[in-house]
Amino acid sequence: MPLLNSLATPYADALLQIGEGSQETDQLTDQLAVEAKALLDAWHSSPELQEAMRSPVLQIEAKKKALQALFGADISPTMLNLLKLLADRQRIGVLDAILERFLELYRELRGITLAHVTSATKLSDEQQAKLAEKVKAVAGTPTVDIDLTVDPNLIGGFVVRLGSQVIDASLLGQVRRLGLSLARAA
């Protein structure tokens, strides 16, 4: 994905610089990060939106009007301007890559660790808070973003991925490790 990343990085970096360059640096940048997450959720949950924005048939002005109608009331003018700029330059189809890259740069800047957590069932708020504290200790950073997904195939427990480090506390993982131990012993 190097080509997509090289396309996304200048836009993501510009968005971060706009946030950092304003009078309310932390507030605006934090707000943009929240908006980026919300936009990504909307983008990923609507294949129809992705298809429409990537369509060469839909005119640029129509895309901009649709973006204004869908998100105008819910996002900052800065983020809305980014969406319109991407529509103008026919780059709105890579919105997800740009927002993902923005969040990566934001986390780097703020010293936030991203933990991908897969659990067998939906975790309660209390469980998420406890897990976040454990992940902070392992990562050695004061703040952690948790990307939570549910996979019933884990049977029970969870798997945490911090970059290349994997902590497997799932029943499926325990069964696999037990099977490997038995295979070596035989």
N, C-alpha and C positions, 0 to 999 in steps of 0.2 A: 503494500500500500504506500510506497514512498511517493509516487506521483500524486496521489490524493492528499497525502500529508503536506507535500510541498505546495499544493494549491490552497489548502486550508490554513496553513500557518500564517501567511501574511494578513488574512482577514481576522483570524483569531488574535494575533498579536496587536493589530490596530485597535480592535475592540478593547483589549486589555489596556492599551496605552491611553485610550479615551477615558476609561474608568480611572486610571491612575493619574491622569493629567488634570482631572477636574478638581474643584475646590473641596468637594466631599469625597475624596479619593476612596477611602475604605468603604463608605456607605454605598457609593455608586457601583464599585467593583463587586461588592458582595451582592447587591441587588441584581447586577447583570448575571452573576453566577446562578442565582436562584431562578432568574428568568430563563437562562440557558437550559437548566435542568427541566423546567416546565415545558419549554418549547420542544426539547428532545422527547419528552414523554408524549406530547401531542403528535409530533412527527412520527414516532415509532408506532403509536397506536392507530394511525390512520393511513393505511396504504393508498386510500383514495386521494388524500392530501398530497402525498408524495408523487403519485402519478400525475395529478393535475399540475403541480409545480414543475415537474420534469417535462411535461408535454410541450413539444415544439408548436403545437397547434394553438394553444392558449396564448393570446397576445400578452406582452410584457405589462401593459397598463392594466389588463384584466387581472393578472397575477398580483400586481401591487394593490389593486382595490380589494381583492380577496384577502390578502394578508392584513390589510388595514381593517377590514370587517371582522376577520377572525381574531386578531391579536391586538388591535389598536388600543382597546380599552384596558387591556391587561398587562401591557409591557411598557417600558420606558420609551421615550422618544429616541434614545440612543439605539436601543435594540430594534425598534421599528425602522429606523433609518438604515441599519445594517440589512434588514430583510429586504427593504426596497432597493438598496444598492446591489444586493445579490440578484434580485430580479432583473434590474437594469442590465447587469453584466452577464445575465444568463448563467448564474452560478447557484441559484436557489436549490438546484438538485443536489448539491453537496452540502446543504445546510447542516445535516447531522455531523459530517466530518469537521466542519468549521466549529460548531458548538462543542463537540467532544475535545477538539484541540484547544479551544478557549478554556475549557474546564481544566485540562491538563496544565496549561500555563498558569492559570489561577491557583491551582493546588501547589504548584512549584513555588510560586511567589509567596503564598501564605504558609508554606510548610505543612500542608495537609496531606496525609496519606490516604490513598484510595484502597479500600478493602472490598474485594468481591466475595460476598458471603452467599453460599448456597445452603439452604436448610431444608429439612424434610417436610416441615410444616411452617406456616407463617409465624414469625416470632412476635411476641408481645412487645409493647414499648419498654417494659422493664427488662426483658431479655435482651433487646437491642441495646439498651443502655449499658447493661453488664458486659455484653460482648464488645461494645465500643471501648469500654475501659480496659479490657484484656488486650484488645488489638492495639490500643495506644501504648500499652506497656511493651508489647512485642515490637512494635514499629519504632518506638522511641520518639514519637512526635506528640505534641500536645493536642492535636486535632486529627480526627479521622472522619472521612466520608465513607459511608457503608452503602454499597450497591447490593441490594438484597434480592435474591431470586429463590423460588421454591421449587424443589425437585423431589417429589414423593419417592423416587427410586432410591434415595439415600436411606430409606427405612426409618431412620431416626438420627438425631444429631445434626451436624453442620460441617461444611468445608470452608475455610477461609483462605483466600489467595491475596497475598501482599506482594505484588510484582512477581518475582520468580519463586517466592517462598510459599509453600502450601502447608496448611495445618488441617489435617483430616481428622475430625472428631465425629465422624459419622459411623453408624452401624455397618453400612455397606463397606466402608474402609476397613473396619475392624474384621469383618468377615474375609475380605481380600487378604489382609495381613495374616490372619489365622491360616487361610488356605496356602499361602506362600510358605509359612513356617512348617506346615504339615508336609508340603511337597519337598522341602529341603531335608526334612527328617527321614523321609522314606527312601 
